[in-house]
């Protein structure tokens, strides 16, 4: 007899399929799922914090800033000066990317790390690996960012609106 998967096991399976089982460092027993009023997945929580949001149009799980400590790849590394601007919500110019993980594709969600390996933001990569070598234009558009708080810890800040 085949045992059916719980929604938490299903969500963990999606995460490992999208990002790779070596790149996600979470325990599937600590995952919680929050649903919208239509009983569709809205957020995936881990240890009480929202770490992934569900995109309804294609079923993709988008990492939030809180997911950064639990993800290892895909990533781009920027210098310290650029990291300051990215933490304010600015896009990442391609010429300031120092390193990146292998196998990056356009429109994939990436972690933006500073030179020390600390997460600065999570955003969408706009370029392919080949286009990154041209060092022109903006390569990453941040979706959510981590900001320094008064106590020295990092917390998620809301994105600035253009209105």
Contact map, one row per residue, 1 for C-alpha under 8 A:
1110000000000000000000000000000000000000000000000000000000000000000000000000000000000000000000000000000000000000000000000000000000000000000000000000000000000000000
1111000000000000000000000000000000000000000000000000000000000000000000000000000000000000000000000000000000000000000000000000000000000000000000000000000000000000000
1111100000000000000000000000000000000000000000000000000000000000000000000000000000000000000000000000000000000000000000000000000000000000000000000000000000000000000
0111110000000000000000000000000000000000000000000000000000000000000000000000000000000000000000000000000000000000000000000000000000000000000000000000000000000000000
0011111111000000000000000000000000000000000000000000000000000000000000000000000000000000000000000000000000000000000000000000000000000000000000000000000000000000000
0001111111000000000000000000000000000000000000000000000000000000000000000000000000000000000000000000000000000000000000000000000000000000000000000000000000000000000
0000111111100000000000000000000010000000000000000000000000000000000000000000000000000000000000000000000000000000000000000000000000000000000000000000000000000000000
0000111111110000000000000001101110000000000000000000000000000000000000000000000000000000000000000000000000000000000000000000000000000000000000000000000000000000000
0000111111111000000000000001000000000000000000000000000000000000000000000000000000000000000000000000000000000000000000000000000000000000000000000000000000000000000
0000111111111100000000000000000000000000000000000000000000000000000000000000000000000000000000000000000000000000000000000000000000000000000000000000000000000000000
0000001111111110000000000000000000000000000100000000000000000000000000000000000000000000000000000000000000000000000000000000000000000000000000000000000000000000000
0000000111111111000000000001001000000000000000000000000000000000000000000000000000000000000000000000000000000000000000000000000000000000000000000000000000000000000
0000000011111111100000000000000000000000000000000000000000000000000000000000000000000000000000000000000000000000000000000000000000000000000000000000000000000000000
0000000001111111110000000000000000000000000000000000000000001000000000000000000000000000000000000000000000000000000000000000000000000000000000000000000000000000000
0000000000111111111110010000000000000000000000000000000000001000000000000000000000000000000000000000000000000000000000000000000000000000000000000000000000000000000
0000000000011111111111110000000000000000000000000000000000000000000000000000000000000000000000000000000000000000000000000000000000000000000000000000000000000000000
0000000000001111111110000000000000000000000000000000000000000000000000000000000000000000000000000000000000000000000000000000000000000000000000000000000000000000000
0000000000000111111100000000000000000000000000000000000000011000000000000000000000000000000000000000000000000000000000000000000000000000000000000000000000000000000
0000000000000011111110110000000000000000000000000000000000000000000000001100000000000000000000000000000000000000000000000000000000000000000000000000000000000000000
0000000000000011111111110000000000000000000000000000000000000000000000000000000000000000000000000000000000000000000000000000000000000000000000000000000000000000000
0000000000000011101111111000000000000000000000000000000000000000000000000000000000000000000000000000000000000000000000000000000000000000000000000000000000000000000
0000000000000001000111111000000000000000000000000000000000000000000000010000000000000000000000000000000000000000000000000000000000000000000000000000000000000000000
0000000000000001001111111000000000000000000000000000000000000000000000111100000000000000000000000000000000000000000000000000000000000000000000000000000000000000000
0000000000000011001111111100000000000000000000000000000000000000000001110000000000000000000000000000000000000000000000000000000000000000000000000000000000000000000
0000000000000000000011111110000000000000000000000000000000000000000001110000000000000000000000000000000000000000000000000000000000000000000000000000000000000000000
0000000000000000000000011111010000000000000001000000000000000000000001000000000000000000000000000000000000000000000000000000000000000000000000000000000000000000000
0000000000000000000000001111111000000000000000000000000000000000000000000000000000000000000000000000000000000000000000000000000000000000000000000000000000000000000
0000000110010000000000000111111000000000000000000000000000000000000000000000000000000000000000000000000000000000000000000000000000000000000000000000000000000000000
0000000100000000000000000011111000000000000000000000000000000000000000000000000000000000000000000000000000000000000000000000000000000000000000000000000000000000000
0000000000000000000000000111111100000000000001100000000000000000000000000000000000000000000000000000000000000000000000000000000000000000000000000000000000000000000
0000000100010000000000000011111110000000000111100000000000000000000000000000000000000000000000000000000000000000000000000000000000000000000000000000000000000000000
0000000100000000000000000000011111000000000111010000000000000000000000000000000000000000000000000000000000000000000000000000000000000000000000000000000000000000000
0000001100000000000000000000001111100000111110000000000000000000000000000000000000000000000000000000000000000000000000000000000000000000000000000000000000000000000
0000000000000000000000000000000111110000111110000000000000000000000000000000000000000000000000000000000000000000000000000000000000000000000000000000000000000000000
0000000000000000000000000000000011111111111000000000000000000000000000000000000000000000000000000000000000000000000000000000000000000000000000000000000000000000000
0000000000000000000000000000000001111111110000000000000000000000000000000000000000000000000000000000000000000000000000000000000000000000000000000000000000000000000
0000000000000000000000000000000000111111000000000000000000000000000000000000000000000000000000000000000000000000000000000000000000000000000000000000000000000000000
0000000000000000000000000000000000111111000000000000000000000000000000000000000000000000000000000000000000000000000000000000000000000000000000000000000000000000000
0000000000000000000000000000000000111111100000000000000000000000000000000000000000000000000000000000000000000000000000000000000000000000000000000000000000000000000
0000000000000000000000000000000000111111110000000000000000000000000000000000000000000000000000000000000000000000000000000000000000000000000000000000000000000000000
0000000000000000000000000000000011110011111100000000010000000000000000000000000000000000000000000000000000000000000000000000000000000000000000000000000000000000000
0000000000000000000000000000000011110001111100000000111000000000000000000000000000000000000000000000000000000000000000000000000000000000000000000000000000000000000
0000000000000000000000000000000011100000111110000111110000000000000000000000000000000000000000000000000000000000000000000000000000000000000000000000000000000000000
0000000000100000000000000000001111000000111111000111110000000000000000000000000000000000000000000000000000000000000000000000000000000000000000000000000000000000000
0000000000000000000000000000001111000000001111111111000000000000000000000000000000000000000000000000000000000000000000000000000000000000000000000000000000000000000
0000000000000000000000000100011100000000000111111110000000000000000000000000000000000000000000000000000000000000000000000000000000000000000000000000000000000000000
0000000000000000000000000000011000000000000011111000000000000000000000000000000000000000000000000000000000000000000000000000000000000000000000000000000000000000000
0000000000000000000000000000000100000000000011111100000000000000000000000000000000000000000000000000000000000000000000000000000000000000000000000000000000000000000
0000000000000000000000000000000000000000000011111110000000000000010000000000000000000000000000000000000000000000000000000000000000000000000000000000000000000000000
0000000000000000000000000000000000000000001111011111100000000001011000000000000000000000000000000000000000000000000000000000000000000000000000000000000000000000000
0000000000000000000000000000000000000000001111001111100000000011111000000000000000000000000000000000000000000000000000000000000000000000000000000000000000000000000
0000000000000000000000000000000000000000001110000111110000001111001000000000000000000000000000000000000000000000000000000000000000000000000000000000000000000000000
0000000000000000000000000000000000000000011100000111111000001111000000000000000000000000000000000000000000000000000000000000000000000000000000000000000000000000000
0000000000000000000000000000000000000000111100000001111100111100000000000000000000000000000000000000000000000000000000000000000000000000000000000000000000000000000
0000000000000000000000000000000000000000010000000000111111111100000000000000000000000000000000000000000000000000000000000000000000000000000000000000000000000000000
0000000000000000000000000000000000000000000000000000011111110000000000000000000000000000000000000000000000000000000000000000000000000000000000000000000000000000000
0000000000000000000000000000000000000000000000000000001111100000000000000000000000000000000000000000000000000000000000000000000000000000000000000000000000000000000
0000000000000000000000000000000000000000000000000000001111110000000000000000000000000000000000000000000000000000000000000000000000000000000000000000000000000000000
0000000000000000000000000000000000000000000000000000011111111000000000000000000000000000000000000000000000000000000000000000000000000000000000000000000000000000000
0000000000000000010000000000000000000000000000000000011101111100000000000000000000000000000000000000000000000000000000000000000000000000000000000000000000000000000
0000000000000110010000000000000000000000000000000001111000111110000000000000000000000000000000000000000000000000000000000000000000000000000000000000000000000000000
0000000000000000000000000000000000000000000000000001111000011111000000000000000000000000000000000000000000001000000000000000000000000000000000000000000000000000000
0000000000000000000000000000000000000000000000000011100000001111111100000000000000000000000000000000000000001000000000000100000000000000000000000000000000000000000
0000000000000000000000000000000000000000000000000111100000000111111100000000000000000000000000000000000000000000000000000100000000000000000000110000000000000000000
0000000000000000000000000000000000000000000000000010000000000011111100000000000000000000000000000000000000000000000000001100000000000000000000011100000000010000000
0000000000000000000000000000000000000000000000001110000000000011111110000000000000000000000000000000000000000000000000000000000000000000000000000000000000110000000
0000000000000000000000000000000000000000000000000111000000000011111111100000000000000000000000000000000000000000000000000000000000000000000000000000000000000000000
0000000000000000000000000000000000000000000000000000000000000011111111110000000000000000000000000000000000000010000000101100000000000000000000000000000000000000000
0000000000000000000000000000000000000000000000000000000000000000011111110000000000000000000000000000000000000000000000100000000000000000000000000000000000000000000
0000000000000000000000011100000000000000000000000000000000000000001111110000000000000000000000000000000000000000000000000000000000000000000000000000000000000000000
0000000000000000000000111000000000000000000000000000000000000000001111111000000000000000000000000000000000000000000000000000000000000000000000000000000000000000000
0000000000000000000001111000000000000000000000000000000000000000000111111110000000000000000000000000000000000000000000000000000000000000000000000000000000000000000
0000000000000000001000100000000000000000000000000000000000000000000000111110000000000000000000000000100000000110000000000000000000000000000000000000000000000000000
0000000000000000001000100000000000000000000000000000000000000000000000011111000000000000000000000001110100001110000000000000000000000000000000000000000000000000000
0000000000000000000000000000000000000000000000000000000000000000000000011111100000000000000000000001100000000111100000000000000000000000000000000000000000000000000
0000000000000000000000000000000000000000000000000000000000000000000000000111110000000000000000001111100000000111100000000000000000000000000000000000000000000000000
0000000000000000000000000000000000000000000000000000000000000000000000000011111000000000000000001111000000000001111010000000000000000000000000000000000000000000000
0000000000000000000000000000000000000000000000000000000000000000000000000001111101100000000000011110000000000001111000000000000000000000000000000000000000000000000
0000000000000000000000000000000000000000000000000000000000000000000000000000111111100000000000011100000000000000011000000000000000000000000000000000000000000000000
0000000000000000000000000000000000000000000000000000000000000000000000000000011111110000000000000000000000000000011000000000000000000000000000000000000000000000000
0000000000000000000000000000000000000000000000000000000000000000000000000000001111111000000000000000000000000000000000000000000000000000000000000000000000000000000
0000000000000000000000000000000000000000000000000000000000000000000000000000011111111100000100010000000000000000000000000000000000000000000000000000000000000000000
0000000000000000000000000000000000000000000000000000000000000000000000000000011111111110000000000000000000000000110000010000000000000000000000000000000000000000000
0000000000000000000000000000000000000000000000000000000000000000000000000000000111111111000000000000000000000000000000000000000000000000000000000000000000000000000
0000000000000000000000000000000000000000000000000000000000000000000000000000000011111111110000000000000000000000000000000000000000000000000000000000000000000000000
0000000000000000000000000000000000000000000000000000000000000000000000000000000001111111111100000000000000000000000000011000000000000000000001001000000000000000000
0000000000000000000000000000000000000000000000000000000000000000000000000000000000111111110000000000000000000000000000011000000000000000000000001110000000000000000
0000000000000000000000000000000000000000000000000000000000000000000000000000000000011111110000000000000000000000000000000000000000000000000000001010000000000000000
0000000000000000000000000000000000000000000000000000000000000000000000000000000000001111111000000000000000000000000000000000000000000000000001011000000000000011000
0000000000000000000000000000000000000000000000000000000000000000000000000000000000001111111100000000000000000000000000000000000000000000000011000000000000000000000
0000000000000000000000000000000000000000000000000000000000000000000000000000000000000100111110000000000000000000000000000000000000000000011111000000000000000000000
0000000000000000000000000000000000000000000000000000000000000000000000000000000001000100011111011000000000000000000000000000000000000000011111000000000000000000000
0000000000000000000000000000000000000000000000000000000000000000000000000000000000000000001111111000000000000000000000000000000000000011111100000000000000000000000
0000000000000000000000000000000000000000000000000000000000000000000000000000000000000000000111111000000000000000000000000000000000010111111100000000000000000000000
0000000000000000000000000000000000000000000000000000000000000000000000000000000000000000000011111000000000000000000000000000000000010011100000000000000000000000000
0000000000000000000000000000000000000000000000000000000000000000000000000000011001000000000111111100000000000000000000000000000000000010000000000000000000000000000
0000000000000000000000000000000000000000000000000000000000000000000000000001111000000000000111111111000000000000000000000000000000000000000000000000000000000000000
0000000000000000000000000000000000000000000000000000000000000000000000000001111000000000000000011111000000000000000000000000000000000000000000000000000000000000000
0000000000000000000000000000000000000000000000000000000000000000000000000001110000000000000000001111100000000000000000000000000000000000000000000000000000000000000
0000000000000000000000000000000000000000000000000000000000000000000000000111100000000000000000001111110000000000000000000000000000000000000000000000000000000000000
0000000000000000000000000000000000000000000000000000000000000000000000001111000000000000000000000011111100000000000000000000000000000000000000000000000000000000000
0000000000000000000000000000000000000000000000000000000000000000000000000100000000000000000000000001111100000000000000000000000000000000000000000000000000000000000
0000000000000000000000000000000000000000000000000000000000000000000000000000000000000000000000000000111110000000000000000000000010000000000000000000000000000000000
0000000000000000000000000000000000000000000000000000000000000000000000000100000000000000000000000000111111010000000000000000000110000000000000000000000000000000000
0000000000000000000000000000000000000000000000000000000000000000000000000000000000000000000000000000001111110000000000000000101110000000000000000000000000000000000
0000000000000000000000000000000000000000000000000000000000000000000000000000000000000000000000000000000111110000000000000000111100000000000000000000000000000000000
0000000000000000000000000000000000000000000000000000000000000000000000000000000000000000000000000000000011111000000000000001111000000000000000000000000000000000000
0000000000000000000000000000000000000000000000000000000000000000000000000000000000000000000000000000000111111100000000000001110000000000000000000000000000000000000
0000000000000000000000000000000000000000000000000000000000000110000000000100000000000000000000000000000000111110000000000111100000000000000000000000000000000000000
0000000000000000000000000000000000000000000000000000000000000000000000001111000000000000000000000000000000011111000000000111100000000000000000000000000000000000000
0000000000000000000000000000000000000000000000000000000000000000000100001111000000000000000000000000000000001111100000111110000000000000000000000000000000000000000
0000000000000000000000000000000000000000000000000000000000000000000000000011110000000000000000000000000000000111110000111110000000000000000000000000000000000000000
0000000000000000000000000000000000000000000000000000000000000000000000000011110000100000000000000000000000000011111111111000000000000000000000000000000000000000000
0000000000000000000000000000000000000000000000000000000000000000000000000000111100100000000000000000000000000001111111110000000000000000000000000000000000000000000
0000000000000000000000000000000000000000000000000000000000000000000000000000111100000000000000000000000000000000111111000000000000000000000000000000000000000000000
0000000000000000000000000000000000000000000000000000000000000000000000000000000000000000000000000000000000000000111111000000000000000000000000000000000000000000000
0000000000000000000000000000000000000000000000000000000000000000000000000000100000000000000000000000000000000000111111100000000000000000000000000000000000000000000
0000000000000000000000000000000000000000000000000000000000000000000000000000000000000000000000000000000000000000111111110000000000000000000000000000000000000000000
0000000000000000000000000000000000000000000000000000000000000000000110000000000000000000000000000000000000000011110011111000000000000000000000000100000000000000000
0000000000000000000000000000000000000000000000000000000000000000000000000000000000100110000000000000000000000011110001111100000000000000000000001110000000000000000
0000000000000000000000000000000000000000000000000000000000000000100100000000000000000110000000000000000000000011100000111110000000000000000001111100000000000000000
0000000000000000000000000000000000000000000000000000000000000011100100000000000000000000000000000000000000001111000000011111000000000000000001111000000000000000000
0000000000000000000000000000000000000000000000000000000000000000000000000000000000000000000000000000000000001111000000001111100000000000000111110000000000000000000
0000000000000000000000000000000000000000000000000000000000000000000000000000000000000000000000000000000000111100000000000111110000000000000111100000000000000000000
0000000000000000000000000000000000000000000000000000000000000000000000000000000000000000000000000000000011111100000000000011111100000000001110000000000000000000000
0000000000000000000000000000000000000000000000000000000000000000000000000000000000000000000000000000000001110000000000000001111100000000011110000000000000000000000
0000000000000000000000000000000000000000000000000000000000000000000000000000000000000000000000000000000011100000000000000000111111110000001100000000000000000000000
0000000000000000000000000000000000000000000000000000000000000000000000000000000000000000000000000000000111000000000000000000111111110000000000000000000000000000000
0000000000000000000000000000000000000000000000000000000000000000000000000000000000000000000000000000001110000000000000000000001111111000000000000000000000000000000
0000000000000000000000000000000000000000000000000000000000000000000000000000000000000000000000000000000000000000000000000000001111111100000000000000000000000000000
0000000000000000000000000000000000000000000000000000000000000000000000000000000000000000000000000000000000000000000000000000001111111110000000000000000000000000000
0000000000000000000000000000000000000000000000000000000000000000000000000000000000000000000001100000000000000000000000000000001111111111001000000000000000000000000
0000000000000000000000000000000000000000000000000000000000000000000000000000000000000000000000000000000000000000000000000000000011111110000000000000000000000000000
0000000000000000000000000000000000000000000000000000000000000000000000000000000000000000000001000000000000000000000000000000000001111111000000000000000000000000000
0000000000000000000000000000000000000000000000000000000000000000000000000000000000000000000011110000000000000000000000000000000000111111100000000000000000000000000
0000000000000000000000000000000000000000000000000000000000000000000000000000000000000000000011100000000000000000000000000000000000010111110000000000000000000000000
0000000000000000000000000000000000000000000000000000000000000000000000000000000000000000000011100000000000000000000000000000000000000011111000000000000000000000000
0000000000000000000000000000000000000000000000000000000000000000000000000000000000000000001111000000000000000000000000000000010000000001111110000000000000000000000
0000000000000000000000000000000000000000000000000000000000000000000000000000000000000000001111000000000000000000000000000000111000010000111110000000000000000000000
0000000000000000000000000000000000000000000000000000000000000000000000000000000000000000001111000000000000000000000000000011111000000000011111000000000000000000000
0000000000000000000000000000000000000000000000000000000000000000000000000000000000000000011100000000000000000000000000000011110000000000011111100000000000000000000
0000000000000000000000000000000000000000000000000000000000000000000000000000000000000100111100000000000000000000000000001111000000000000000111111000000000000000000
0000000000000000000000000000000000000000000000000000000000000001000000000000000000000000000000000000000000000000000000001111000000000000000011111000000000000010000
0000000000000000000000000000000000000000000000000000000000000001100000000000000000000000100000000000000000000000000000001110000000000000000001111100000000011110000
0000000000000000000000000000000000000000000000000000000000000000100000000000000000000111100000000000000000000000000000011100000000000000000001111110000000011110000
0000000000000000000000000000000000000000000000000000000000000000100000000000000000000010000000000000000000000000000000111000000000000000000000011111000001111000000
0000000000000000000000000000000000000000000000000000000000000000000000000000000000000011000000000000000000000000000000010000000000000000000000001111100001111000000
0000000000000000000000000000000000000000000000000000000000000000000000000000000000000000000000000000000000000000000000000000000000000000000000000111110111100000000
0000000000000000000000000000000000000000000000000000000000000000000000000000000000000000000000000000000000000000000000000000000000000000000000000011111111100000000
0000000000000000000000000000000000000000000000000000000000000000000000000000000000000000000000000000000000000000000000000000000000000000000000000001111110000000000
0000000000000000000000000000000000000000000000000000000000000000000000000000000000000000000000000000000000000000000000000000000000000000000000000000111110000000000
0000000000000000000000000000000000000000000000000000000000000000000000000000000000000000000000000000000000000000000000000000000000000000000000000001111111000000000
0000000000000000000000000000000000000000000000000000000000000000000000000000000000000000000000000000000000000000000000000000000000000000000000000001111111100000000
0000000000000000000000000000000000000000000000000000000000000000000000000000000000000000000000000000000000000000000000000000000000000000000000000111100111110000000
0000000000000000000000000000000000000000000000000000000000000000010000000000000000000000000000000000000000000000000000000000000000000000000000000111100011111000000
0000000000000000000000000000000000000000000000000000000000000000110000000000000000000000000000000000000000000000000000000000000000000000000000011110000001111100000
0000000000000000000000000000000000000000000000000000000000000000000000000000000000000000000000000000000000000000000000000000000000000000000000011110000000111110000
0000000000000000000000000000000000000000000000000000000000000000000000000000000000000000000000000000000000000000000000000000000000000000000000011000000000011111000
0000000000000000000000000000000000000000000000000000000000000000000000000000000000000000100000000000000000000000000000000000000000000000000000111000000000001111100
0000000000000000000000000000000000000000000000000000000000000000000000000000000000000000100000000000000000000000000000000000000000000000000000000000000000000111110
0000000000000000000000000000000000000000000000000000000000000000000000000000000000000000000000000000000000000000000000000000000000000000000000000000000000000011111
0000000000000000000000000000000000000000000000000000000000000000000000000000000000000000000000000000000000000000000000000000000000000000000000000000000000000001111
0000000000000000000000000000000000000000000000000000000000000000000000000000000000000000000000000000000000000000000000000000000000000000000000000000000000000000111
